[in-house]
Amino acid sequence: MSLDDVRLVNGHVNVVKRKNESRSNVEILLASFGSVAGEKEDDSPTDPYILDLKIVHLKNVHYRIEDENLGRKQSYQIADGIIEFDELDLENGNVAIKRVFLDRPDIGDTIVV
């Protein structure tokens, strides 16, 4: 799948790592795009999903990270922003960001519970 321009407006992104888990919900989701998802009927492995993403535009996006293992919660809000990728290789876990522009980011306090 190749996407040149993605826009997220008035969105909420929640990244959560549950107690005794080593990966967050987003890491699990991204790994499913880059890994063999299962077997075909003829027992041969399926091909991994390939995602080619160029630019993400953000407008009024709320982002929350929670790590239950560390007892830590963080929150961010981005009024306006652009993330431009050089490489997005989910299969090998490589992400190269070419450019980031954030207008009026609001970085909330880290809460340790």
Secondary structure, 3 states (H helix, E strand, C coil): CEEEEEEEECCEEEEEECCCCCCCHHHHHHHHHHCCCCECCCCCECCCCCCEEEEEEEEEEEEEEEECCCCEEEEEEEEEEEEEEEEEECCCCEEEEEEEEEEEEEECCCEEC
